[in-house]
Amino acid sequence: MEQPIIIDGMDIGDCESPPRSDIFAMLSMIDYLIAQVGSFDEMSTSYLLLARKSLAGFVGELPTAQ
């Protein structure tokens, strides 16, 4: 059995997941930032890539609407 994630006394399991369309919009924004920042700042680009990977992993964990 998985333990619920608790942040500052709040159980994350009780929160609604954001709509998939919002997450895909965020991924698109991160892709844009990666393209713009990648030309002059490697460190920031690596953090943006990590954020994108994390967010994309979250999309895979979302339940699909039936």
PDB file of N, CA, C and O in Angstrom:
ATOM      1  N   MET A   1       0.847  -1.185   0.000  1.00  0.00           N
ATOM      2  CA  MET A   1       0.000   0.000   0.000  1.00  0.00           C
ATOM      3  C   MET A   1       0.890   1.245   0.000  1.00  0.00           C
ATOM      4  O   MET A   1       1.844   1.341   0.772  1.00  0.00           O
ATOM      5  N   GLU A   2       0.565   2.183  -0.866  1.00  0.00           N
ATOM      6  CA  GLU A   2       1.353   3.408  -0.971  1.00  0.00           C
ATOM      7  C   GLU A   2       1.015   4.365   0.153  1.00  0.00           C
ATOM      8  O   GLU A   2      -0.133   4.463   0.587  1.00  0.00           O
ATOM      9  N   GLN A   3       2.037   5.068   0.617  1.00  0.00           N
ATOM     10  CA  GLN A   3       1.838   6.100   1.627  1.00  0.00           C
ATOM     11  C   GLN A   3       1.418   7.387   0.930  1.00  0.00           C
ATOM     12  O   GLN A   3       1.998   7.739  -0.098  1.00  0.00           O
ATOM     13  N   PRO A   4       0.426   8.099   1.461  1.00  0.00           N
ATOM     14  CA  PRO A   4       0.048   9.375   0.834  1.00  0.00           C
ATOM     15  C   PRO A   4       1.146  10.404   1.012  1.00  0.00           C
ATOM     16  O   PRO A   4       1.869  10.393   2.009  1.00  0.00           O
ATOM     17  N   ILE A   5       1.266  11.289   0.043  1.00  0.00           N
ATOM     18  CA  ILE A   5       2.240  12.370   0.114  1.00  0.00           C
ATOM     19  C   ILE A   5       1.620  13.502   0.926  1.00  0.00           C
ATOM     20  O   ILE A   5       0.529  13.975   0.610  1.00  0.00           O
ATOM     21  N   ILE A   6       2.312  13.927   1.962  1.00  0.00           N
ATOM     22  CA  ILE A   6       1.783  14.994   2.814  1.00  0.00           C
ATOM     23  C   ILE A   6       2.767  16.163   2.802  1.00  0.00           C
ATOM     24  O   ILE A   6       3.948  16.001   3.109  1.00  0.00           O
ATOM     25  N   ILE A   7       2.260  17.337   2.443  1.00  0.00           N
ATOM     26  CA  ILE A   7       3.070  18.556   2.424  1.00  0.00           C
ATOM     27  C   ILE A   7       2.375  19.573   3.308  1.00  0.00           C
ATOM     28  O   ILE A   7       1.231  19.952   3.055  1.00  0.00           O
ATOM     29  N   ASP A   8       3.068  20.012   4.343  1.00  0.00           N
ATOM     30  CA  ASP A   8       2.520  20.991   5.280  1.00  0.00           C
ATOM     31  C   ASP A   8       1.136  20.588   5.775  1.00  0.00           C
ATOM     32  O   ASP A   8       0.230  21.420   5.833  1.00  0.00           O
ATOM     33  N   GLY A   9       0.969  19.321   6.131  1.00  0.00           N
ATOM     34  CA  GLY A   9      -0.296  18.847   6.680  1.00  0.00           C
ATOM     35  C   GLY A   9      -1.382  18.623   5.654  1.00  0.00           C
ATOM     36  O   GLY A   9      -2.510  18.304   6.029  1.00  0.00           O
ATOM     37  N   MET A  10      -1.088  18.779   4.370  1.00  0.00           N
ATOM     38  CA  MET A  10      -2.090  18.604   3.321  1.00  0.00           C
ATOM     39  C   MET A  10      -1.843  17.288   2.593  1.00  0.00           C
ATOM     40  O   MET A  10      -0.727  17.025   2.145  1.00  0.00           O
ATOM     41  N   ASP A  11      -2.861  16.474   2.475  1.00  0.00           N
ATOM     42  CA  ASP A  11      -2.750  15.197   1.779  1.00  0.00           C
ATOM     43  C   ASP A  11      -2.947  15.441   0.291  1.00  0.00           C
ATOM     44  O   ASP A  11      -4.042  15.799  -0.141  1.00  0.00           O
ATOM     45  N   ILE A  12      -1.892  15.249  -0.496  1.00  0.00           N
ATOM     46  CA  ILE A  12      -1.934  15.507  -1.936  1.00  0.00           C
ATOM     47  C   ILE A  12      -2.921  14.564  -2.623  1.00  0.00           C
ATOM     48  O   ILE A  12      -3.476  14.911  -3.665  1.00  0.00           O
ATOM     49  N   GLY A  13      -3.146  13.386  -2.060  1.00  0.00           N
ATOM     50  CA  GLY A  13      -4.067  12.423  -2.661  1.00  0.00           C
ATOM     51  C   GLY A  13      -5.489  12.939  -2.761  1.00  0.00           C
ATOM     52  O   GLY A  13      -6.274  12.438  -3.565  1.00  0.00           O
ATOM     53  N   ASP A  14      -5.834  13.943  -1.949  1.00  0.00           N
ATOM     54  CA  ASP A  14      -7.191  14.492  -1.964  1.00  0.00           C
ATOM     55  C   ASP A  14      -7.375  15.587  -3.015  1.00  0.00           C
ATOM     56  O   ASP A  14      -8.497  16.041  -3.240  1.00  0.00           O
ATOM     57  N   CYS A  15      -6.298  16.011  -3.655  1.00  0.00           N
ATOM     58  CA  CYS A  15      -6.362  17.093  -4.646  1.00  0.00           C
ATOM     59  C   CYS A  15      -6.760  16.545  -6.011  1.00  0.00           C
ATOM     60  O   CYS A  15      -6.466  15.398  -6.350  1.00  0.00           O
ATOM     61  N   GLU A  16      -7.429  17.384  -6.779  1.00  0.00           N
ATOM     62  CA  GLU A  16      -7.764  17.014  -8.152  1.00  0.00           C
ATOM     63  C   GLU A  16      -6.544  17.169  -9.037  1.00  0.00           C
ATOM     64  O   GLU A  16      -5.713  18.050  -8.817  1.00  0.00           O
ATOM     65  N   SER A  17      -6.440  16.312 -10.037  1.00  0.00           N
ATOM     66  CA  SER A  17      -5.370  16.455 -11.018  1.00  0.00           C
ATOM     67  C   SER A  17      -5.742  17.554 -11.996  1.00  0.00           C
ATOM     68  O   SER A  17      -6.915  17.707 -12.338  1.00  0.00           O
ATOM     69  N   PRO A  18      -4.760  18.323 -12.452  1.00  0.00           N
ATOM     70  CA  PRO A  18      -5.067  19.345 -13.455  1.00  0.00           C
ATOM     71  C   PRO A  18      -5.457  18.684 -14.773  1.00  0.00           C
ATOM     72  O   PRO A  18      -5.026  17.565 -15.054  1.00  0.00           O
ATOM     73  N   PRO A  19      -6.260  19.358 -15.577  1.00  0.00           N
ATOM     74  CA  PRO A  19      -6.650  18.777 -16.875  1.00  0.00           C
ATOM     75  C   PRO A  19      -5.423  18.522 -17.751  1.00  0.00           C
ATOM     76  O   PRO A  19      -4.446  19.269 -17.709  1.00  0.00           O
ATOM     77  N   ARG A  20      -5.495  17.465 -18.533  1.00  0.00           N
ATOM     78  CA  ARG A  20      -4.391  17.105 -19.433  1.00  0.00           C
ATOM     79  C   ARG A  20      -4.038  18.262 -20.365  1.00  0.00           C
ATOM     80  O   ARG A  20      -2.863  18.490 -20.655  1.00  0.00           O
ATOM     81  N   SER A  21      -5.036  18.982 -20.828  1.00  0.00           N
ATOM     82  CA  SER A  21      -4.773  20.091 -21.759  1.00  0.00           C
ATOM     83  C   SER A  21      -3.890  21.159 -21.103  1.00  0.00           C
ATOM     84  O   SER A  21      -3.040  21.751 -21.768  1.00  0.00           O
ATOM     85  N   ASP A  22      -4.088  21.408 -19.803  1.00  0.00           N
ATOM     86  CA  ASP A  22      -3.252  22.377 -19.098  1.00  0.00           C
ATOM     87  C   ASP A  22      -1.812  21.879 -18.988  1.00  0.00           C
ATOM     88  O   ASP A  22      -0.865  22.654 -19.124  1.00  0.00           O
ATOM     89  N   ILE A  23      -1.658  20.593 -18.742  1.00  0.00           N
ATOM     90  CA  ILE A  23      -0.308  20.038 -18.617  1.00  0.00           C
ATOM     91  C   ILE A  23       0.407  20.079 -19.960  1.00  0.00           C
ATOM     92  O   ILE A  23       1.596  20.393 -20.021  1.00  0.00           O
ATOM     93  N   PHE A  24      -0.311  19.762 -21.042  1.00  0.00           N
ATOM     94  CA  PHE A  24       0.312  19.826 -22.366  1.00  0.00           C
ATOM     95  C   PHE A  24       0.671  21.262 -22.731  1.00  0.00           C
ATOM     96  O   PHE A  24       1.670  21.496 -23.412  1.00  0.00           O
ATOM     97  N   ALA A  25      -0.134  22.225 -22.283  1.00  0.00           N
ATOM     98  CA  ALA A  25       0.201  23.633 -22.505  1.00  0.00           C
ATOM     99  C   ALA A  25       1.475  24.003 -21.748  1.00  0.00           C
ATOM    100  O   ALA A  25       2.321  24.730 -22.269  1.00  0.00           O
ATOM    101  N   MET A  26       1.612  23.503 -20.515  1.00  0.00           N
ATOM    102  CA  MET A  26       2.827  23.763 -19.743  1.00  0.00           C
ATOM    103  C   MET A  26       4.044  23.125 -20.411  1.00  0.00           C
ATOM    104  O   MET A  26       5.121  23.720 -20.435  1.00  0.00           O
ATOM    105  N   LEU A  27       3.879  21.929 -20.947  1.00  0.00           N
ATOM    106  CA  LEU A  27       4.984  21.278 -21.658  1.00  0.00           C
ATOM    107  C   LEU A  27       5.400  22.104 -22.869  1.00  0.00           C
ATOM    108  O   LEU A  27       6.591  22.244 -23.150  1.00  0.00           O
ATOM    109  N   SER A  28       4.428  22.645 -23.581  1.00  0.00           N
ATOM    110  CA  SER A  28       4.740  23.486 -24.747  1.00  0.00           C
ATOM    111  C   SER A  28       5.500  24.744 -24.335  1.00  0.00           C
ATOM    112  O   SER A  28       6.432  25.167 -25.018  1.00  0.00           O
ATOM    113  N   MET A  29       5.094  25.339 -23.210  1.00  0.00           N
ATOM    114  CA  MET A  29       5.792  26.533 -22.724  1.00  0.00           C
ATOM    115  C   MET A  29       7.227  26.204 -22.319  1.00  0.00           C
ATOM    116  O   MET A  29       8.148  26.972 -22.597  1.00  0.00           O
ATOM    117  N   ILE A  30       7.411  25.062 -21.664  1.00  0.00           N
ATOM    118  CA  ILE A  30       8.765  24.654 -21.281  1.00  0.00           C
ATOM    119  C   ILE A  30       9.603  24.393 -22.526  1.00  0.00           C
ATOM    120  O   ILE A  30      10.777  24.762 -22.566  1.00  0.00           O
ATOM    121  N   ASP A  31       9.017  23.760 -23.545  1.00  0.00           N
ATOM    122  CA  ASP A  31       9.752  23.530 -24.801  1.00  0.00           C
ATOM    123  C   ASP A  31      10.198  24.848 -25.422  1.00  0.00           C
ATOM    124  O   ASP A  31      11.321  24.957 -25.916  1.00  0.00           O
ATOM    125  N   TYR A  32       9.324  25.845 -25.398  1.00  0.00           N
ATOM    126  CA  TYR A  32       9.669  27.158 -25.936  1.00  0.00           C
ATOM    127  C   TYR A  32      10.832  27.766 -25.151  1.00  0.00           C
ATOM    128  O   TYR A  32      11.776  28.298 -25.734  1.00  0.00           O
ATOM    129  N   LEU A  33      10.748  27.679 -23.811  1.00  0.00           N
ATOM    130  CA  LEU A  33      11.824  28.226 -22.983  1.00  0.00           C
ATOM    131  C   LEU A  33      13.146  27.502 -23.233  1.00  0.00           C
ATOM    132  O   LEU A  33      14.204  28.130 -23.271  1.00  0.00           O
ATOM    133  N   ILE A  34      13.083  26.188 -23.401  1.00  0.00           N
ATOM    134  CA  ILE A  34      14.296  25.420 -23.683  1.00  0.00           C
ATOM    135  C   ILE A  34      14.931  25.906 -24.975  1.00  0.00           C
ATOM    136  O   ILE A  34      16.149  26.071 -25.045  1.00  0.00           O
ATOM    137  N   ALA A  35      14.116  26.136 -25.995  1.00  0.00           N
ATOM    138  CA  ALA A  35      14.637  26.601 -27.285  1.00  0.00           C
ATOM    139  C   ALA A  35      15.257  27.992 -27.164  1.00  0.00           C
ATOM    140  O   ALA A  35      16.296  28.262 -27.767  1.00  0.00           O
ATOM    141  N   GLN A  36      14.626  28.878 -26.387  1.00  0.00           N
ATOM    142  CA  GLN A  36      15.126  30.247 -26.259  1.00  0.00           C
ATOM    143  C   GLN A  36      16.356  30.340 -25.365  1.00  0.00           C
ATOM    144  O   GLN A  36      17.336  30.997 -25.714  1.00  0.00           O
ATOM    145  N   VAL A  37      16.303  29.687 -24.224  1.00  0.00           N
ATOM    146  CA  VAL A  37      17.381  29.780 -23.239  1.00  0.00           C
ATOM    147  C   VAL A  37      18.570  28.912 -23.641  1.00  0.00           C
ATOM    148  O   VAL A  37      19.709  29.205 -23.275  1.00  0.00           O
ATOM    149  N   GLY A  38      18.306  27.849 -24.389  1.00  0.00           N
ATOM    150  CA  GLY A  38      19.359  26.918 -24.770  1.00  0.00           C
ATOM    151  C   GLY A  38      20.484  27.541 -25.560  1.00  0.00           C
ATOM    152  O   GLY A  38      21.595  27.011 -25.579  1.00  0.00           O
ATOM    153  N   SER A  39      20.222  28.642 -26.205  1.00  0.00           N
ATOM    154  CA  SER A  39      21.260  29.264 -27.021  1.00  0.00           C
ATOM    155  C   SER A  39      22.306  30.026 -26.202  1.00  0.00           C
ATOM    156  O   SER A  39      23.383  30.335 -26.713  1.00  0.00           O
ATOM    157  N   PHE A  40      21.997  30.334 -24.925  1.00  0.00           N
ATOM    158  CA  PHE A  40      22.966  31.117 -24.157  1.00  0.00           C
ATOM    159  C   PHE A  40      23.211  30.650 -22.719  1.00  0.00           C
ATOM    160  O   PHE A  40      24.119  31.168 -22.070  1.00  0.00           O
ATOM    161  N   ASP A  41      22.434  29.685 -22.194  1.00  0.00           N
ATOM    162  CA  ASP A  41      22.634  29.282 -20.802  1.00  0.00           C
ATOM    163  C   ASP A  41      22.406  27.782 -20.636  1.00  0.00           C
ATOM    164  O   ASP A  41      21.271  27.321 -20.519  1.00  0.00           O
ATOM    165  N   GLU A  42      23.508  27.030 -20.628  1.00  0.00           N
ATOM    166  CA  GLU A  42      23.418  25.573 -20.545  1.00  0.00           C
ATOM    167  C   GLU A  42      22.844  25.093 -19.220  1.00  0.00           C
ATOM    168  O   GLU A  42      22.069  24.137 -19.199  1.00  0.00           O
ATOM    169  N   MET A  43      23.207  25.735 -18.119  1.00  0.00           N
ATOM    170  CA  MET A  43      22.740  25.301 -16.798  1.00  0.00           C
ATOM    171  C   MET A  43      21.226  25.451 -16.685  1.00  0.00           C
ATOM    172  O   MET A  43      20.545  24.529 -16.237  1.00  0.00           O
ATOM    173  N   SER A  44      20.701  26.588 -17.080  1.00  0.00           N
ATOM    174  CA  SER A  44      19.254  26.797 -17.027  1.00  0.00           C
ATOM    175  C   SER A  44      18.532  25.817 -17.940  1.00  0.00           C
ATOM    176  O   SER A  44      17.459  25.318 -17.598  1.00  0.00           O
ATOM    177  N   THR A  45      19.112  25.545 -19.089  1.00  0.00           N
ATOM    178  CA  THR A  45      18.518  24.592 -20.020  1.00  0.00           C
ATOM    179  C   THR A  45      18.442  23.207 -19.402  1.00  0.00           C
ATOM    180  O   THR A  45      17.449  22.500 -19.580  1.00  0.00           O
ATOM    181  N   SER A  46      19.482  22.814 -18.677  1.00  0.00           N
ATOM    182  CA  SER A  46      19.461  21.488 -18.055  1.00  0.00           C
ATOM    183  C   SER A  46      18.365  21.398 -16.995  1.00  0.00           C
ATOM    184  O   SER A  46      17.733  20.352 -16.851  1.00  0.00           O
ATOM    185  N   TYR A  47      18.133  22.485 -16.250  1.00  0.00           N
ATOM    186  CA  TYR A  47      17.056  22.490 -15.261  1.00  0.00           C
ATOM    187  C   TYR A  47      15.687  22.458 -15.934  1.00  0.00           C
ATOM    188  O   TYR A  47      14.771  21.789 -15.456  1.00  0.00           O
ATOM    189  N   LEU A  48      15.550  23.174 -17.032  1.00  0.00           N
ATOM    190  CA  LEU A  48      14.283  23.145 -17.766  1.00  0.00           C
ATOM    191  C   LEU A  48      14.013  21.754 -18.340  1.00  0.00           C
ATOM    192  O   LEU A  48      12.873  21.289 -18.330  1.00  0.00           O
ATOM    193  N   LEU A  49      15.049  21.095 -18.835  1.00  0.00           N
ATOM    194  CA  LEU A  49      14.880  19.737 -19.347  1.00  0.00           C
ATOM    195  C   LEU A  49      14.455  18.780 -18.233  1.00  0.00           C
ATOM    196  O   LEU A  49      13.623  17.899 -18.451  1.00  0.00           O
ATOM    197  N   LEU A  50      15.020  18.952 -17.058  1.00  0.00           N
ATOM    198  CA  LEU A  50      14.642  18.130 -15.919  1.00  0.00           C
ATOM    199  C   LEU A  50      13.186  18.381 -15.519  1.00  0.00           C
ATOM    200  O   LEU A  50      12.449  17.444 -15.215  1.00  0.00           O
ATOM    201  N   ALA A  51      12.784  19.645 -15.523  1.00  0.00           N
ATOM    202  CA  ALA A  51      11.397  19.991 -15.202  1.00  0.00           C
ATOM    203  C   ALA A  51      10.445  19.395 -16.234  1.00  0.00           C
ATOM    204  O   ALA A  51       9.374  18.897 -15.887  1.00  0.00           O
ATOM    205  N   ARG A  52      10.840  19.448 -17.501  1.00  0.00           N
ATOM    206  CA  ARG A  52       9.997  18.890 -18.557  1.00  0.00           C
ATOM    207  C   ARG A  52       9.853  17.386 -18.399  1.00  0.00           C
ATOM    208  O   ARG A  52       8.763  16.839 -18.565  1.00  0.00           O
ATOM    209  N   LYS A  53      10.958  16.717 -18.077  1.00  0.00           N
ATOM    210  CA  LYS A  53      10.931  15.268 -17.893  1.00  0.00           C
ATOM    211  C   LYS A  53      10.014  14.899 -16.728  1.00  0.00           C
ATOM    212  O   LYS A  53       9.243  13.943 -16.818  1.00  0.00           O
ATOM    213  N   SER A  54      10.100  15.647 -15.652  1.00  0.00           N
ATOM    214  CA  SER A  54       9.259  15.398 -14.488  1.00  0.00           C
ATOM    215  C   SER A  54       7.784  15.605 -14.813  1.00  0.00           C
ATOM    216  O   SER A  54       6.944  14.788 -14.436  1.00  0.00           O
ATOM    217  N   LEU A  55       7.469  16.688 -15.509  1.00  0.00           N
ATOM    218  CA  LEU A  55       6.080  16.976 -15.878  1.00  0.00           C
ATOM    219  C   LEU A  55       5.550  15.945 -16.866  1.00  0.00           C
ATOM    220  O   LEU A  55       4.397  15.526 -16.763  1.00  0.00           O
ATOM    221  N   ALA A  56       6.371  15.535 -17.813  1.00  0.00           N
ATOM    222  CA  ALA A  56       5.958  14.514 -18.778  1.00  0.00           C
ATOM    223  C   ALA A  56       5.706  13.182 -18.068  1.00  0.00           C
ATOM    224  O   ALA A  56       4.803  12.439 -18.452  1.00  0.00           O
ATOM    225  N   GLY A  57       6.493  12.877 -17.042  1.00  0.00           N
ATOM    226  CA  GLY A  57       6.265  11.670 -16.264  1.00  0.00           C
ATOM    227  C   GLY A  57       4.948  11.725 -15.517  1.00  0.00           C
ATOM    228  O   GLY A  57       4.273  10.708 -15.353  1.00  0.00           O
ATOM    229  N   PHE A  58       4.582  12.930 -15.059  1.00  0.00           N
ATOM    230  CA  PHE A  58       3.312  13.117 -14.371  1.00  0.00           C
ATOM    231  C   PHE A  58       2.145  12.840 -15.307  1.00  0.00           C
ATOM    232  O   PHE A  58       1.135  12.276 -14.885  1.00  0.00           O
ATOM    233  N   VAL A  59       2.269  13.228 -16.567  1.00  0.00           N
ATOM    234  CA  VAL A  59       1.209  12.984 -17.548  1.00  0.00           C
ATOM    235  C   VAL A  59       0.956  11.486 -17.683  1.00  0.00           C
ATOM    236  O   VAL A  59      -0.190  11.052 -17.805  1.00  0.00           O
ATOM    237  N   GLY A  60       2.032  10.700 -17.662  1.00  0.00           N
ATOM    238  CA  GLY A  60       1.889   9.254 -17.780  1.00  0.00           C
ATOM    239  C   GLY A  60       1.188   8.630 -16.593  1.00  0.00           C
ATOM    240  O   GLY A  60       0.630   7.540 -16.719  1.00  0.00           O
ATOM    241  N   GLU A  61       1.200   9.293 -15.434  1.00  0.00           N
ATOM    242  CA  GLU A  61       0.571   8.774 -14.238  1.00  0.00           C
ATOM    243  C   GLU A  61      -0.891   9.187 -14.100  1.00  0.00           C
ATOM    244  O   GLU A  61      -1.603   8.650 -13.252  1.00  0.00           O
ATOM    245  N   LEU A  62      -1.349  10.129 -14.917  1.00  0.00           N
ATOM    246  CA  LEU A  62      -2.735  10.587 -14.818  1.00  0.00           C
ATOM    247  C   LEU A  62      -3.704   9.536 -15.310  1.00  0.00           C
ATOM    248  O   LEU A  62      -3.435   8.849 -16.296  1.00  0.00           O
ATOM    249  N   PRO A  63      -4.830   9.405 -14.631  1.00  0.00           N
ATOM    250  CA  PRO A  63      -5.845   8.473 -15.149  1.00  0.00           C
ATOM    251  C   PRO A  63      -6.468   9.036 -16.422  1.00  0.00           C
ATOM    252  O   PRO A  63      -6.615  10.250 -16.564  1.00  0.00           O
ATOM    253  N   THR A  64      -6.825   8.170 -17.325  1.00  0.00           N
ATOM    254  CA  THR A  64      -7.442   8.616 -18.579  1.00  0.00           C
ATOM    255  C   THR A  64      -8.945   8.683 -18.422  1.00  0.00           C
ATOM    256  O   THR A  64      -9.534   7.863 -17.719  1.00  0.00           O
ATOM    257  N   ALA A  65      -9.568   9.646 -19.067  1.00  0.00           N
ATOM    258  CA  ALA A  65     -11.024   9.782 -19.023  1.00  0.00           C
ATOM    259  C   ALA A  65     -11.651   8.685 -19.857  1.00  0.00           C
ATOM    260  O   ALA A  65     -11.168   8.354 -20.940  1.00  0.00           O
ATOM    261  N   GLN A  66     -12.725   8.131 -19.344  1.00  0.00           N
ATOM    262  CA  GLN A  66     -13.373   7.036 -20.061  1.00  0.00           C
ATOM    263  C   GLN A  66     -14.784   7.392 -20.425  1.00  0.00           C
ATOM    264  O   GLN A  66     -15.487   6.586 -21.035  1.00  0.00           O
TER     265      GLN A  66
END
